[in-house]
């Protein structure tokens, strides 16, 4: 399986514990998944935008993922709280679940997502 990097956004579009940047991710079956990137403790983290409790998007309004304290990513539907640096459930109905983390790299003022491509059949 080959890997490729895709630009998601400019680094300055994601501020520390501020609004995240939404994007879509191609899945293996050809459909797309909603995803997002946020900045926490100086690093960019990306996740599939899907609550571990119920399959709904997390953000309160477009790009709003953090709680008021800026310490947790929170699902707007049922209040499940996740650690921004790991995606692990911190509290609420997610109970031991977690967000699906996406490999991210930041360089040259841009944020990239690493995507895998299936090898072509011969």
ABEGO torsion letter per residue (X at the ends): XBBBBBBABBAAABBBGBBBBBBBBBBAAGBBBBBBBBBBGGBBBBBBBBBAABBBBABABBGBABBAAGABBBBAAAGBBBBAAAGBBABEAAGGBBBBBBBBBBBGGBBBBBBBBBBBBX
